Amino acid sequence: MTNHQTGRRRFLAGLGAAGTAALLSGCVTSTSSGKSSSKGAVTLQSNVSAPQAKAAMQDLVAAYGKKGSARASLNTVAAETFRTQLPTYLTSANPPDVYTWYPGSVADAYAKKDLLLDLGEVWSSSPDLKSYSKALNSLCTATSGKKVFVPATYYWWGMFYRKSNFAKWGVSEPKSWDDFLDLCDKLKSKGVDPIGLGAGGNTAWVASAWFDYLDIRINGAEYHRELLAGKHRFDDPEVRRVFDRWQEVLPYFDPNGDAVPFQDATTALLNGRTGMMLIGTFFADAAPKDALDDIDFFRFPVIDPKIPLAEEAPVDGYFASARTGRREQVVDLMSYLATAESQEIYIKGSSGTVLPCNPKAKDAGTALVKKGRAHVEEAAEITQFFNRDSSDALQPTADTALTRFLAKPKEIGSILTGWQRDAEKIWNA
C-alpha cells in the first residue's frame, strides 16, 4: 500500500482523528460452519488494557448496547499477548468478530490473506465515514481496493516530561540536537537519569521509536518507509549513521531502561527519577489523573534542518474477521464506532490524550491536546510506527536488534548484519 506514504497535507487534510486503539471483544460460539454464531452479541477483542482506557471501552460498549440495535461483548487482552495471538484469532475456526488494531500496511498484510471482512458496506452507508478525510479513506483501503478498517482515534509521539520537574531543575525544552545534549548534561549533573526508556519486559517495541525518529530526522520519512518495505538494507551506511547518532545519547539513558516496561518507566518519569521519555500519549493512561495537567512534551530534536520535518502520529481503530457469522451486527457496530458520539465517549473515559478521527467529534480541549494537534499539523510528513509502517511480523526483528544494541552498542556491525538477515526472511516469506 502507498497510503501511509502520504505527506502531511494529504494525510491531515481533515484527518480528524485516531488514537489509542478502541477495544474489542469476547467469547465466540462454535458452529459447524467454522464461523462465529449469527446469534448473540458481537464479540470485540481489545488490546487496550490500561485501566483508564479499558474503562473507557467498557463505557463505549455499554453506550452501544443502549442504542438497542445490537449488543457487543468486550474481551480485553494485554497488548503484547494480543499482538502475538492475533494471527491465531483470525485463522481460528471460531474467531472473535471485531478487533482493535491498526490500519495501513498492518491491516493490508492480513487482508492479503483474506482474513479481514470487506467493510465497503460500512463506508458506503455511514454518513459519518463519508465525512472522513481522503487520507484516512486511503489508509483504510487494502491493496485490493477493499475497505478493511474503520479508524477511531490518532495520537502523537514526543519527548514527554513533567513541567514541575523541569521548573525545579531549572531547565527548559531544547530547540536543537545540541540543546538536547546540553539538557541531558544538566539533568545528569543534578543526579537525574535524563532519558527514560521502558523497553523491558514485554514492551521492547518502545525502543523502535528511537530508531524511527533518528531515521526520519537523519534520512527522512521517505527513506524510512522504503527501508521498512525492504527497498534498502538495515546494514546500509545510512542506517549505521542512525546508530552512530544514537550512541551519542546512550550515556544519558536510564541504566534500567531496557529492563523495565514502559508502565514502570512512566512511574519513574512522574516521580522525577528520570527527566524525559520518548513515548506516545497512550502512556498517560497509566498515569494518575491528577498528574495530567503537569505533563508536557517537546518535539524530538531536529538533527538535519534540510530533512522535511516528520512526526509519528499512529491511527487506531477496528477491523473484523472475514469468518464472522454476524455480518449484519458487525456492520452495525462498525458504523457506530465511526460516530462522533462513540469517539467522544472513549476520549472522555480515558486520559483524553488522543484525537478523534471523526471531524465532527470534540477532543478533550486541554492545553496538552491543543499542543499535540498543532504538533502533528506542523509536520511535513507523517509516519505511523515501526510495525505499522512495515508489518507485525517485522517488529520482532527490530526488538531483537535494538535490545542487543542497547546491551552491546559496540557490536552494531554484526547486529545490523543479523537484522538484515532476519528481515529478509520476513520480506521473502
C-alpha positions as a printed NumPy array, in Angstrom:
array([[  0.   ,   0.   ,   0.   ],
       [  1.127,   3.526,  -0.644],
       [ -1.448,   5.213,   1.532],
       [  0.891,   5.526,   4.521],
       [  3.44 ,   7.288,   2.314],
       [  1.391,  10.454,   2.029],
       [  2.78 ,  13.77 ,   3.145],
       [  1.286,  15.792,   5.964],
       [ -1.034,  17.811,   3.749],
       [ -2.665,  14.779,   2.212],
       [ -2.674,  12.825,   5.452],
       [ -4.017,  15.613,   7.602],
       [ -6.445,  17.06 ,   5.096],
       [ -9.155,  16.788,   7.667],
       [ -7.609,  13.773,   9.375],
       [ -9.993,  14.3  ,  12.22 ],
       [ -8.604,  11.619,  14.459],
       [ -7.361,   8.405,  15.718],
       [ -5.696,   7.426,  18.926],
       [ -5.324,   4.767,  21.392],
       [ -6.993,   1.742,  19.922],
       [-10.626,   1.208,  20.606],
       [-11.19 ,  -2.013,  22.476],
       [-12.963,  -5.011,  21.467],
       [-14.369,  -8.358,  22.037],
       [-15.14 , -11.661,  23.515],
       [-16.175, -15.238,  23.502],
       [-17.28 , -16.947,  20.336],
       [-19.765, -19.715,  19.896],
       [-18.663, -22.773,  17.959],
       [-20.591, -23.713,  14.827],
       [-20.252, -26.47 ,  12.276],
       [-19.545, -23.913,   9.544],
       [-16.364, -22.769,  11.279],
       [-17.781, -19.281,  11.741],
       [-18.984, -17.498,  14.827],
       [-22.664, -17.917,  15.555],
       [-25.063, -15.43 ,  13.985],
       [-26.798, -15.214,  17.342],
       [-25.746, -13.318,  20.42 ],
       [-23.566, -10.293,  20.995],
       [-20.841,  -9.201,  18.606],
       [-17.502, -10.15 ,  20.152],
       [-14.964,  -7.362,  20.438],
       [-11.34 ,  -8.369,  21.031],
       [ -9.381,  -5.466,  22.533],
       [ -5.698,  -4.839,  23.196],
       [ -6.333,  -1.705,  25.277],
       [ -5.668,  -2.865,  28.795],
       [ -4.559,   0.237,  30.74 ],
       [ -7.183,   0.799,  33.468],
       [ -8.498,   4.154,  32.229],
       [ -8.592,   3.102,  28.594],
       [-10.218,  -0.229,  29.416],
       [-12.9  ,   1.555,  31.453],
       [-13.477,   3.929,  28.544],
       [-14.027,   0.987,  26.216],
       [-16.467,  -0.524,  28.68 ],
       [-18.357,   2.779,  28.635],
       [-18.391,   2.696,  24.845],
       [-19.718,  -0.867,  24.677],
       [-22.387,  -0.049,  27.266],
       [-23.486,   3.007,  25.287],
       [-23.714,   0.908,  22.131],
       [-25.897,  -1.626,  23.93 ],
       [-28.309,   1.14 ,  24.937],
       [-28.831,   2.026,  21.275],
       [-30.949,  -1.125,  21.106],
       [-29.974,  -2.355,  17.645],
       [-27.47 ,  -4.955,  18.885],
       [-25.07 ,  -5.784,  21.694],
       [-21.323,  -6.204,  21.941],
       [-19.247,  -8.159,  24.449],
       [-15.784,  -6.845,  25.301],
       [-12.753,  -9.058,  25.885],
       [ -9.599,  -7.152,  26.823],
       [ -6.209,  -8.819,  26.355],
       [ -2.77 ,  -7.471,  27.268],
       [ -1.309,  -5.708,  24.242],
       [  1.683,  -7.987,  23.691],
       [ -0.424, -11.126,  24.112],
       [ -2.907,  -9.667,  21.656],
       [ -0.248,  -8.964,  19.032],
       [  1.206, -12.46 ,  19.373],
       [ -2.202, -14.135,  19.235],
       [ -3.817, -12.005,  16.516],
       [ -2.905, -14.349,  13.62 ],
       [ -4.35 , -17.242,  15.649],
       [ -7.532, -15.303,  16.387],
       [ -8.065, -14.519,  12.72 ],
       [ -7.372, -18.043,  11.447],
       [ -9.266, -19.929,  14.14 ],
       [-12.47 , -21.839,  13.481],
       [-14.331, -19.639,  15.952],
       [-12.806, -16.181,  15.681],
       [-13.849, -13.073,  17.589],
       [-15.86 , -10.774,  15.313],
       [-14.178,  -7.37 ,  15.684],
       [-10.67 ,  -6.314,  16.777],
       [ -8.895,  -3.163,  17.858],
       [ -5.727,  -2.759,  15.804],
       [ -4.007,  -0.721,  13.104],
       [ -4.719,   0.345,   9.503],
       [ -2.198,   0.75 ,   6.695],
       [  0.362,  -1.932,   5.944],
       [ -0.531,  -3.975,   9.039],
       [ -4.186,  -4.393,   8.07 ],
       [ -3.219,  -4.901,   4.429],
       [ -0.974,  -7.836,   5.354],
       [ -3.969,  -9.624,   6.906],
       [ -6.283,  -8.553,   4.075],
       [ -3.941, -10.138,   1.529],
       [ -4.518, -13.446,   3.318],
       [ -8.311, -12.957,   3.04 ],
       [ -8.632, -12.768,   6.823],
       [-10.423,  -9.406,   7.052],
       [-14.055,  -8.617,   6.356],
       [-14.8  ,  -6.275,   3.46 ],
       [-16.224,  -3.166,   5.142],
       [-17.259,  -1.444,   1.941],
       [-20.883,  -1.544,   3.066],
       [-19.99 ,   0.359,   6.221],
       [-18.051,   3.024,   4.349],
       [-20.758,   3.477,   1.708],
       [-23.694,   3.621,   4.105],
       [-22.268,   5.514,   7.073],
       [-22.899,   9.275,   6.915],
       [-20.037,   9.714,   9.367],
       [-17.429,   7.894,   7.314],
       [-18.398,   9.924,   4.25 ],
       [-17.045,  12.982,   6.069],
       [-13.681,  11.408,   6.922],
       [-10.588,  12.759,   5.182],
       [ -9.225,  11.328,   1.945],
       [ -6.063,  10.384,   3.81 ],
       [ -7.965,   8.228,   6.303],
       [-10.044,   6.782,   3.481],
       [ -6.845,   5.727,   1.733],
       [ -5.217,   4.44 ,   4.916],
       [ -8.176,   2.095,   5.473],
       [ -8.135,   0.697,   1.921],
       [ -6.303,  -2.553,   1.183],
       [ -4.188,  -3.15 ,  -1.908],
       [ -7.183,  -4.977,  -3.376],
       [ -9.214,  -1.765,  -3.192],
       [-11.467,  -3.089,  -0.429],
       [-12.167,  -1.097,   2.706],
       [-10.96 ,  -3.207,   5.633],
       [-10.688,  -0.779,   8.549],
       [-12.67 ,   1.818,  10.493],
       [-10.428,   4.445,  12.142],
       [-11.35 ,   5.856,  15.534],
       [ -8.517,   7.924,  17.   ],
       [ -4.942,   9.045,  16.47 ],
       [ -2.223,  10.242,  18.79 ],
       [  1.299,  11.615,  18.703],
       [  4.738,  10.707,  19.98 ],
       [  7.063,  13.205,  21.621],
       [  9.579,  13.795,  24.392],
       [  7.337,  13.948,  27.473],
       [  8.24 ,  15.427,  30.836],
       [  6.712,  16.924,  33.998],
       [  6.56 ,  20.714,  33.916],
       [  7.063,  20.959,  37.681],
       [ 10.214,  18.843,  37.493],
       [ 11.735,  20.92 ,  34.681],
       [ 10.96 ,  24.054,  36.712],
       [ 12.519,  22.525,  39.828],
       [ 15.642,  21.58 ,  37.923],
       [ 15.844,  24.956,  36.18 ],
       [ 15.799,  23.517,  32.643],
       [ 13.641,  24.15 ,  29.563],
       [ 12.684,  22.5  ,  26.277],
       [ 15.566,  22.223,  23.792],
       [ 15.319,  23.715,  20.31 ],
       [ 18.068,  21.705,  18.588],
       [ 20.061,  18.487,  18.925],
       [ 22.914,  20.356,  20.616],
       [ 20.416,  21.925,  23.024],
       [ 19.095,  18.444,  23.727],
       [ 22.567,  17.159,  24.607],
       [ 23.096,  20.192,  26.843],
       [ 19.794,  19.458,  28.6  ],
       [ 20.917,  15.876,  29.184],
       [ 24.195,  17.114,  30.673],
       [ 22.369,  19.465,  33.046],
       [ 19.996,  16.755,  34.248],
       [ 22.796,  14.263,  34.755],
       [ 24.734,  16.839,  36.793],
       [ 21.732,  17.045,  39.122],
       [ 21.728,  13.287,  39.712],
       [ 18.77 ,  12.643,  37.385],
       [ 18.85 ,   9.991,  34.66 ],
       [ 17.962,  12.254,  31.721],
       [ 16.132,   9.765,  29.476],
       [ 13.704,   7.019,  30.452],
       [ 13.058,   4.179,  28.014],
       [ 10.736,   1.377,  29.127],
       [ 11.869,  -1.28 ,  26.64 ],
       [ 11.975,  -4.118,  29.138],
       [  9.527,  -6.884,  29.891],
       [  7.002,  -7.227,  27.096],
       [  7.384,  -3.675,  25.751],
       [ 10.676,  -3.999,  23.876],
       [  8.931,  -2.373,  20.912],
       [  9.167,   1.03 ,  22.654],
       [ 12.835,   1.205,  21.577],
       [ 11.677,   1.278,  17.958],
       [ 10.518,   4.868,  18.486],
       [ 14.156,   5.907,  18.903],
       [ 15.09 ,   4.113,  15.701],
       [ 12.124,   5.632,  13.845],
       [ 12.797,   9.185,  14.961],
       [ 16.528,   9.124,  14.402],
       [ 15.988,   7.651,  10.924],
       [ 13.331,  10.173,   9.88 ],
       [ 15.458,  13.028,  11.276],
       [ 18.668,  11.848,   9.561],
       [ 17.481,  10.095,   6.373],
       [ 13.905,  11.361,   6.037],
       [ 10.462,   9.757,   6.167],
       [ 10.532,   8.517,   2.559],
       [ 13.787,   6.63 ,   3.104],
       [ 12.437,   5.26 ,   6.383],
       [  9.289,   3.833,   4.799],
       [ 11.294,   2.386,   1.902],
       [ 13.676,   0.756,   4.382],
       [ 10.808,  -0.885,   6.233],
       [  9.397,  -2.108,   2.914],
       [ 12.675,  -3.855,   2.049],
       [ 13.868,  -1.327,  -0.556],
       [ 17.016,  -0.58 ,   1.474],
       [ 19.145,  -2.7  ,   3.77 ],
       [ 19.444,  -2.479,   7.539],
       [ 23.215,  -2.773,   7.181],
       [ 23.443,   0.173,   4.754],
       [ 25.678,   3.141,   5.704],
       [ 22.577,   5.336,   6.087],
       [ 21.271,   3.093,   8.862],
       [ 24.682,   2.931,  10.506],
       [ 24.531,   6.744,  10.775],
       [ 21.346,   6.368,  12.812],
       [ 23.152,   4.258,  15.389],
       [ 26.215,   6.495,  15.416],
       [ 23.939,   9.326,  16.48 ],
       [ 22.079,   7.136,  18.968],
       [ 25.359,   6.283,  20.659],
       [ 25.817,   9.983,  21.448],
       [ 22.869,   9.853,  23.854],
       [ 23.191,   6.316,  25.228],
       [ 25.159,   7.541,  28.286],
       [ 22.115,   9.598,  29.25 ],
       [ 19.631,   6.711,  29.279],
       [ 18.249,   5.258,  32.49 ],
       [ 20.529,   2.232,  33.097],
       [ 17.395,   0.207,  33.888],
       [ 15.595,   1.429,  30.771],
       [ 15.9  ,  -1.848,  28.889],
       [ 14.876,  -3.872,  31.948],
       [ 11.509,  -2.318,  32.829],
       [  8.312,  -1.96 ,  30.744],
       [  7.055,   1.476,  29.745],
       [  4.491,   1.488,  32.557],
       [  7.309,   1.368,  35.135],
       [  9.293,   3.9  ,  33.12 ],
       [  6.237,   6.174,  33.288],
       [  6.29 ,   5.921,  37.085],
       [  9.996,   6.808,  37.112],
       [  9.287,   9.85 ,  34.932],
       [  6.419,  11.056,  37.106],
       [  8.457,  10.539,  40.281],
       [ 11.377,  12.536,  38.913],
       [ 13.815,   9.638,  38.768],
       [ 14.143,  10.3  ,  35.031],
       [ 13.815,  13.597,  33.23 ],
       [ 12.021,  12.832,  29.972],
       [ 10.834,   9.983,  27.802],
       [ 10.135,   9.405,  24.104],
       [  6.683,   7.866,  24.173],
       [  3.194,   8.062,  22.707],
       [  0.324,   9.72 ,  24.546],
       [ -1.054,   6.295,  25.483],
       [  1.4  ,   6.345,  28.398],
       [ -0.915,   8.844,  30.087],
       [ -3.482,   6.082,  30.574],
       [ -1.045,   4.614,  33.096],
       [ -0.613,   7.947,  34.869],
       [ -2.744,   9.295,  37.737],
       [ -5.45 ,  11.685,  36.524],
       [ -4.152,  14.424,  38.828],
       [ -0.765,  14.329,  37.068],
       [ -2.092,  15.038,  33.573],
       [ -2.103,  18.829,  33.936],
       [  1.597,  18.676,  34.82 ],
       [  2.606,  16.695,  31.711],
       [  4.083,  18.427,  28.681],
       [  6.213,  17.426,  25.695],
       [  8.564,  18.777,  23.071],
       [  9.346,  17.704,  19.532],
       [ 12.088,  15.101,  19.034],
       [ 15.019,  17.396,  18.186],
       [ 15.737,  18.253,  14.572],
       [ 19.149,  16.933,  13.509],
       [ 19.34 ,  17.994,   9.857],
       [ 17.227,  21.095,   9.026],
       [ 17.305,  20.149,   5.342],
       [ 15.284,  16.983,   6.027],
       [ 11.484,  17.592,   5.82 ],
       [ 10.001,  17.551,   9.306],
       [  8.227,  14.27 ,  10.068],
       [  6.332,  13.118,  13.143],
       [  4.872,   9.812,  14.284],
       [  1.083,  10.027,  14.577],
       [ -0.368,   6.493,  14.625],
       [ -4.019,   5.81 ,  13.802],
       [ -6.022,   3.259,  15.772],
       [ -9.393,   1.668,  15.191],
       [-11.048,  -1.58 ,  14.169],
       [-11.173,  -4.374,  11.642],
       [-13.332,  -7.514,  11.53 ],
       [-12.85 , -11.2  ,  10.843],
       [-13.772, -12.418,   7.374],
       [-15.12 , -15.534,   9.105],
       [-17.689, -13.726,  11.218],
       [-21.154, -15.197,  11.184],
       [-22.611, -11.886,  12.372],
       [-22.017,  -9.667,   9.373],
       [-25.111,  -7.502,   9.896],
       [-24.28 ,  -6.943,  13.559],
       [-20.635,  -6.183,  12.715],
       [-21.701,  -3.608,  10.133],
       [-23.976,  -2.003,  12.714],
       [-21.232,  -1.883,  15.361],
       [-18.618,  -0.558,  12.946],
       [-20.988,   2.2  ,  11.856],
       [-21.414,   3.191,  15.493],
       [-17.66 ,   3.181,  16.14 ],
       [-17.262,   5.738,  13.348],
       [-19.62 ,   8.219,  15.015],
       [-18.607,  11.326,  16.901],
       [-20.623,  10.055,  19.885],
       [-18.597,   6.853,  20.269],
       [-15.24 ,   8.594,  19.922],
       [-16.177,  11.29 ,  22.419],
       [-17.244,   8.604,  24.919],
       [-13.846,   6.963,  24.61 ],
       [-11.949,  10.245,  24.915],
       [-13.968,  11.295,  27.961],
       [-13.442,   7.989,  29.761],
       [ -9.724,   7.618,  29.006],
       [ -6.879,  10.024,  29.71 ],
       [ -8.231,  12.219,  26.922],
       [ -4.867,  12.485,  25.169],
       [ -5.995,  11.099,  21.815],
       [ -7.594,  12.925,  18.916],
       [-10.824,  11.762,  17.231],
       [-10.88 ,  10.687,  13.592],
       [-14.439,  11.877,  13.101],
       [-14.122,  15.551,  12.064],
       [-17.309,  16.348,  13.999],
       [-16.097,  14.853,  17.273],
       [-14.665,  17.018,  20.028],
       [-11.308,  16.315,  21.597],
       [-10.556,  16.906,  25.291],
       [ -9.653,  20.521,  24.586],
       [ -6.795,  20.578,  27.115],
       [ -3.632,  22.602,  26.576],
       [ -1.713,  19.364,  26.008],
       [ -4.132,  18.155,  23.336],
       [ -4.144,  21.524,  21.565],
       [ -0.362,  21.47 ,  21.504],
       [ -0.396,  17.883,  20.251],
       [ -2.785,  18.657,  17.406],
       [ -0.614,  21.592,  16.313],
       [  2.482,  19.39 ,  16.627],
       [  1.052,  16.911,  14.123],
       [ -0.324,  19.559,  11.763],
       [  3.041,  21.323,  11.542],
       [  4.757,  18.185,  10.21 ],
       [  5.551,  17.881,   6.519],
       [  5.375,  14.073,   6.728],
       [  3.521,  11.612,   8.953],
       [  4.779,   8.158,   9.865],
       [  2.856,   5.591,  11.909],
       [  5.342,   3.475,  13.88 ],
       [  7.839,   0.742,  13.012],
       [  5.435,  -2.202,  12.777],
       [  2.622,  -0.052,  11.374],
       [  4.812,   1.148,   8.501],
       [  6.124,  -2.396,   7.952],
       [  4.259,  -5.337,   9.477],
       [  3.594,  -7.079,  12.771],
       [  5.916,  -9.829,  11.531],
       [  8.877,  -7.448,  11.145],
       [  8.561,  -5.918,  14.623],
       [ 10.262,  -8.833,  16.467],
       [ 13.333,  -8.384,  14.258],
       [ 13.571,  -4.79 ,  15.482],
       [ 13.001,  -5.842,  19.091],
       [ 15.889,  -8.309,  18.855],
       [ 18.289,  -5.952,  17.093],
       [ 17.582,  -2.901,  19.249],
       [ 17.709,  -4.831,  22.512],
       [ 21.122,  -6.167,  21.502],
       [ 22.283,  -2.671,  20.568],
       [ 21.248,  -1.221,  23.921],
       [ 23.162,  -4.002,  25.701],
       [ 26.229,  -4.104,  23.44 ],
       [ 26.414,  -0.957,  21.274],
       [ 29.972,  -1.711,  20.114],
       [ 28.669,  -4.783,  18.272],
       [ 26.475,  -2.675,  15.989],
       [ 28.099,  -4.034,  12.815],
       [ 27.143,  -7.645,  13.472],
       [ 23.781,  -6.546,  14.911],
       [ 22.803,  -4.81 ,  11.666],
       [ 24.019,  -7.755,   9.593],
       [ 21.82 , -10.042,  11.668],
       [ 18.878,  -7.649,  11.446],
       [ 19.072,  -7.608,   7.657],
       [ 19.221, -11.417,   7.558],
       [ 16.181, -11.726,   9.825],
       [ 14.247,  -9.077,   7.896],
       [ 14.877, -10.823,   4.577],
       [ 13.206, -13.941,   5.945],
       [ 10.077, -11.862,   6.574],
       [ 10.153,  -9.973,   3.279],
       [ 10.778, -13.149,   1.259],
       [  8.22 , -15.306,   3.054]])
